[in-house]
Every structure is written in C-alpha cells, then in structure tokens.
Amino acid sequence: MLINNPYNCWLKNESHCHGMDMCFIMPKISFLTLASVLIFFVYWFGSCEVMQLTYYTLRLLCCQAVLTTLIMETYKKNWFKYLVGFIACLLIRLIPFRPPNIEPILATQMPFSKAYGKIAGFLFAFLSMVFYDIITSKVGMWTFITASTYGFLGLWASLYFKNKNNSSWNYAKFAVMGTLVFDIITGLSVGPLLFHQPFMEALAGQIPFTALHLAGNVGFAVIFSPLIYRFVIENKKFETHSLMMIFNPKRV
C-alpha cells in the first residue's frame, strides 16, 4: 500500500489532506520561481526602468497568488506543465537571429488559456513579454503596451475556447483574429505615440510585418496548438503526481 503522506492528495484527487496540504504547492512554486528569475535580472541589469517594471510585475504576481488561493478550481490545475510551457516559449524567443514576428507565444497561450482560464492565460503572455524585454535589455513603455495587449489575447482566448473543440481550425481562426488585433494595437501605436513616427509610415511598415506574423502564428496554431493540448495538457503522464511518484515509492 502507499505510504500515508501528503502526496496522496494528488493521487486520490482529494481537496484536503491531513497535515500539510500539498495541493497548494505547485501554484506557489510557479509564482515564486518566476519572481526569483525576475529579481535575478533586476540585479543583473540594474536600470531604473527595470526596477519600476519589477515593482509592478511582482505586485501582479502577488495578486495572482492571492487569487489562486481564493479560486478552488485553480488548485486542480497542473502548474508544472504551465511553467514548462512558459519557459519553453521564452527560450525559443531567445534563439539568436530569430525573426521577431516568428514566435510561439500565441500558439502555446491558446491551449493553456483554454485549460487554465483567464488569469493564467493573461499572465502567460504578459510575463513572457516582460521577461524577454528584461533579459534582452529592451524595457520601455512599449513593454507595457505589448505585454498588456498579449495578455488581453489570453483573456479573450479563455472565453473563445470555452466551448470550442480542440481543433486546428478553431486555433487557426483565433490566431488570425488575435494576430491582427495585436499588430494593429502595438504596430500602429508604439511608433506614432512614442517615437513620433508618421502614421502612414507606420502603416506601410506594418503590412509586411503582419503578413509574416500571420503566417507564423497560423502555422504554429494549426500544427502545434492541438498537439500541446492533447499530448501535454491532457496527458496524465505529465501530471505533477505522476512525476512525484518517483520520490514517493510504494511499500508492500
């Protein structure tokens, strides 16, 4: 029989366990890990802009931690998968000489928003954009614009996919709509508002950028989004309790 320990709360799908409730650990691990990475880059780069961004981002992380404490269904989500998906997207975006409009955020954000809900969907893209700008020393007002807009797509995706099947066609439709919304808001606002670029010049430069952005996002959405949902999010072998079994041996 299994050892009577706190990990059994995952194995038995119970909401509460005697003693330490381990169901609360994975959400907190994710946020603590993200916060630790953020603090590391603050000390590394040490600019005032990064410090300001860190202050508001950490406050956002704290609010998210409080919300996961209040929403019981959040405890049942597997945050290890969420964190791995987040880190994978960040590492792919850090590949040298990668075109800036060929990136996996939306294709990964959509299935996670469908499974994890509004808050997780928003933070997935928001923090991905923030951390990337911190790591590459490109923090500025545009960081808030692009991160907030991508975060909005996560909120929208959680509502859009609520009653939608896990199909390439549904992901492709949202990829088209989401990419157009993101590029219109960010591409036609950052240049004219922050750098006094003529609007028509910004529009002319945005058209080829958006065309390539659409091709990349739709392609990733058709191929990878259904696979991520089916073989990662719904895969029981990648659940936290399955991984914990390595450290939770059986006794006869």
C-alpha positions as CSV (number, residue, x, y, z in Angstrom):
1,M,0.0,0.0,0.0
2,L,1.0,3.6,-0.5
3,I,2.8,5.4,2.3
4,N,0.5,7.7,4.2
5,N,2.0,11.0,3.2
6,P,0.8,14.4,1.9
7,Y,1.5,13.5,-1.8
8,N,-1.5,11.1,-1.6
9,C,-3.8,14.2,-2.0
10,W,-2.9,14.2,-5.7
11,L,-3.2,10.5,-6.1
12,K,-6.7,10.4,-4.5
13,N,-7.9,13.7,-6.1
14,E,-8.8,15.0,-2.7
15,S,-9.3,18.7,-2.0
16,H,-7.9,18.5,1.5
17,C,-5.3,16.2,3.3
18,H,-4.5,15.7,6.9
19,G,-1.5,17.8,7.9
20,M,0.2,19.7,5.1
21,D,-2.0,20.3,2.0
22,M,0.3,19.7,-0.9
23,C,-2.3,20.8,-3.4
24,F,-1.3,24.4,-2.7
25,I,2.4,23.9,-3.5
26,M,2.5,23.9,-7.3
27,P,0.8,27.2,-7.9
28,K,3.1,28.8,-5.3
29,I,6.2,27.2,-6.8
30,S,5.4,28.6,-10.2
31,F,5.0,32.2,-9.0
32,L,8.0,32.0,-6.6
33,T,10.1,30.7,-9.5
34,L,9.0,33.4,-11.9
35,A,9.5,36.1,-9.2
36,S,13.0,34.8,-8.4
37,V,14.0,34.9,-12.1
38,L,12.7,38.5,-12.3
39,I,14.7,39.6,-9.3
40,F,17.8,38.0,-10.7
41,F,17.6,40.0,-13.8
42,V,16.9,43.2,-11.9
43,Y,20.2,42.8,-10.0
44,W,22.0,41.9,-13.2
45,F,20.9,44.8,-15.3
46,G,20.1,47.2,-12.5
47,S,18.3,50.0,-14.6
48,C,15.6,52.3,-13.2
49,E,13.2,51.1,-15.8
50,V,13.7,47.5,-14.9
51,M,13.3,48.4,-11.2
52,Q,9.9,50.1,-11.9
53,L,8.8,47.2,-14.1
54,T,9.8,44.8,-11.4
55,Y,7.8,46.6,-8.8
56,Y,4.6,46.4,-10.7
57,T,5.2,42.9,-12.0
58,L,5.9,41.5,-8.5
59,R,2.7,43.1,-7.3
60,L,0.9,41.4,-10.2
61,L,2.4,38.1,-9.2
62,C,1.3,38.6,-5.6
63,C,-2.3,39.3,-6.7
64,Q,-2.2,36.2,-8.8
65,A,-1.1,34.1,-5.8
66,V,-3.9,35.5,-3.7
67,L,-6.5,34.8,-6.5
68,T,-5.3,31.2,-6.7
69,T,-5.9,30.9,-3.0
70,L,-9.5,32.1,-3.5
71,I,-10.4,30.1,-6.6
72,M,-10.6,26.4,-5.7
73,E,-10.5,25.1,-9.3
74,T,-7.1,26.6,-9.7
75,Y,-5.7,24.1,-7.2
76,K,-6.6,21.3,-9.5
77,K,-4.5,22.6,-12.4
78,N,-1.1,21.2,-13.1
79,W,1.2,24.2,-12.8
80,F,4.3,22.2,-13.7
81,K,3.1,21.9,-17.3
82,Y,2.2,25.6,-17.3
83,L,5.7,26.6,-16.1
84,V,7.4,24.3,-18.6
85,G,5.4,25.8,-21.5
86,F,6.2,29.3,-20.3
87,I,10.0,28.6,-20.1
88,A,10.0,26.8,-23.4
89,C,8.4,29.8,-25.2
90,L,10.9,32.2,-23.5
91,L,13.9,30.1,-24.6
92,I,12.6,29.8,-28.2
93,R,12.3,33.5,-28.4
94,L,15.9,33.9,-27.2
95,I,17.2,32.0,-30.2
96,P,19.7,34.2,-32.0
97,F,18.8,35.7,-35.4
98,R,15.1,34.7,-35.0
99,P,12.7,36.9,-36.9
100,P,10.8,39.0,-34.3
101,N,7.4,38.1,-35.8
102,I,8.0,34.3,-35.8
103,E,7.3,33.3,-32.2
104,P,5.4,30.6,-30.3
105,I,3.6,32.6,-27.7
106,L,0.1,32.7,-29.2
107,A,0.2,29.0,-30.3
108,T,1.1,28.0,-26.8
109,Q,-1.1,30.5,-25.0
110,M,-4.3,29.4,-26.7
111,P,-4.4,25.8,-25.4
112,F,-3.2,26.9,-21.9
113,S,-5.9,29.6,-21.8
114,K,-8.5,27.1,-22.8
115,A,-7.5,24.7,-20.0
116,Y,-6.3,27.0,-17.2
117,G,-8.6,30.0,-17.6
118,K,-8.4,33.8,-17.8
119,I,-5.8,34.8,-15.2
120,A,-3.3,32.1,-16.3
121,G,-3.9,33.0,-19.9
122,F,-3.3,36.6,-19.3
123,L,-0.1,36.0,-17.3
124,F,1.3,33.5,-19.7
125,A,1.8,36.1,-22.4
126,F,2.2,39.2,-20.2
127,L,5.1,37.8,-18.3
128,S,6.6,36.2,-21.4
129,M,6.8,39.6,-23.0
130,V,8.1,41.3,-19.8
131,F,10.8,38.7,-19.1
132,Y,12.0,38.8,-22.7
133,D,12.5,42.6,-22.6
134,I,14.3,42.3,-19.3
135,I,16.6,39.6,-20.5
136,T,17.4,41.5,-23.8
137,S,17.7,44.9,-22.0
138,K,14.8,46.4,-24.1
139,V,12.5,47.5,-21.3
140,G,10.5,50.6,-22.1
141,M,6.9,51.9,-22.3
142,W,6.4,49.6,-25.3
143,T,6.9,46.7,-22.9
144,F,3.7,47.6,-21.1
145,I,1.8,48.1,-24.4
146,T,2.9,44.8,-26.0
147,A,2.7,42.8,-22.8
148,S,-0.8,44.1,-21.9
149,T,-2.1,43.5,-25.4
150,Y,-0.8,40.0,-25.5
151,G,-2.2,39.4,-22.0
152,F,-5.6,40.6,-23.3
153,L,-5.4,37.9,-26.0
154,G,-5.1,35.3,-23.2
155,L,-8.3,36.6,-21.6
156,W,-10.0,36.6,-24.9
157,A,-8.7,33.1,-25.7
158,S,-10.1,31.6,-22.5
159,L,-13.6,32.9,-23.4
160,Y,-13.3,32.0,-27.0
161,F,-12.2,28.4,-26.5
162,K,-14.5,27.8,-23.5
163,N,-17.0,25.8,-25.6
164,K,-14.8,25.1,-28.6
165,N,-13.3,21.8,-29.7
166,N,-9.5,21.2,-29.7
167,S,-9.2,21.5,-33.4
168,S,-6.7,23.1,-35.8
169,W,-9.4,25.1,-37.4
170,N,-10.5,26.8,-34.2
171,Y,-6.9,27.6,-33.3
172,A,-6.3,29.0,-36.8
173,K,-9.3,31.3,-36.7
174,F,-8.3,32.7,-33.3
175,A,-4.7,33.1,-34.5
176,V,-5.8,35.3,-37.4
177,M,-8.0,37.4,-35.2
178,G,-5.5,37.7,-32.3
179,T,-2.6,38.5,-34.6
180,L,-4.5,41.3,-36.3
181,V,-5.7,42.8,-33.1
182,F,-2.2,42.6,-31.5
183,D,-0.4,44.1,-34.6
184,I,-3.0,46.9,-35.0
185,I,-2.8,47.9,-31.4
186,T,1.0,47.6,-31.0
187,G,2.3,48.3,-34.5
188,L,0.2,51.4,-35.1
189,S,0.6,52.9,-31.6
190,V,4.2,52.4,-30.4
191,G,5.8,54.2,-33.4
192,P,3.5,57.2,-33.7
193,L,2.9,57.7,-30.0
194,L,6.3,57.0,-28.5
195,F,8.7,57.9,-31.4
196,H,6.5,60.4,-33.3
197,Q,6.6,58.3,-36.4
198,P,4.1,59.3,-39.2
199,F,1.1,57.1,-39.1
200,M,1.2,56.3,-42.8
201,E,4.9,55.3,-42.5
202,A,4.0,53.0,-39.5
203,L,1.1,51.5,-41.5
204,A,3.3,50.8,-44.6
205,G,5.9,49.1,-42.5
206,Q,3.4,47.1,-40.5
207,I,1.8,45.4,-43.5
208,P,4.7,43.1,-44.5
209,F,5.5,42.6,-40.8
210,T,1.9,41.5,-40.1
211,A,1.8,39.2,-43.1
212,L,4.8,37.3,-41.8
213,H,3.4,37.4,-38.3
214,L,0.1,35.9,-39.5
215,A,1.9,33.1,-41.5
216,G,4.0,32.1,-38.4
217,N,1.1,32.3,-35.9
218,V,-1.4,30.4,-38.1
219,G,1.2,27.8,-39.0
220,F,2.1,27.2,-35.4
221,A,-1.6,27.2,-34.3
222,V,-2.6,24.6,-36.9
223,I,0.3,22.3,-36.2
224,F,1.3,22.7,-32.5
225,S,-1.7,24.1,-30.6
226,P,-3.8,20.9,-30.8
227,L,-0.8,18.8,-30.0
228,I,0.1,20.8,-27.0
229,Y,-3.5,20.5,-25.6
230,R,-3.7,16.8,-26.4
231,F,-0.3,15.4,-25.6
232,V,0.9,17.9,-22.9
233,I,-2.1,19.4,-21.1
234,E,-4.3,16.3,-21.2
235,N,-1.5,13.8,-20.8
236,K,-1.7,12.2,-17.4
237,K,1.9,11.1,-17.6
238,F,3.0,14.7,-17.3
239,E,0.8,15.4,-14.2
240,T,2.6,16.5,-11.1
241,H,1.5,13.5,-9.1
242,S,3.0,11.1,-11.8
243,L,6.3,12.9,-11.5
244,M,6.1,12.9,-7.7
245,M,5.8,9.1,-7.8
246,I,9.5,9.0,-8.4
247,F,10.0,10.4,-4.9
248,N,7.1,8.6,-3.4
249,P,7.9,4.8,-3.5
250,K,5.5,2.1,-2.7
251,R,5.7,-0.2,0.3
252,V,4.4,-3.7,0.5
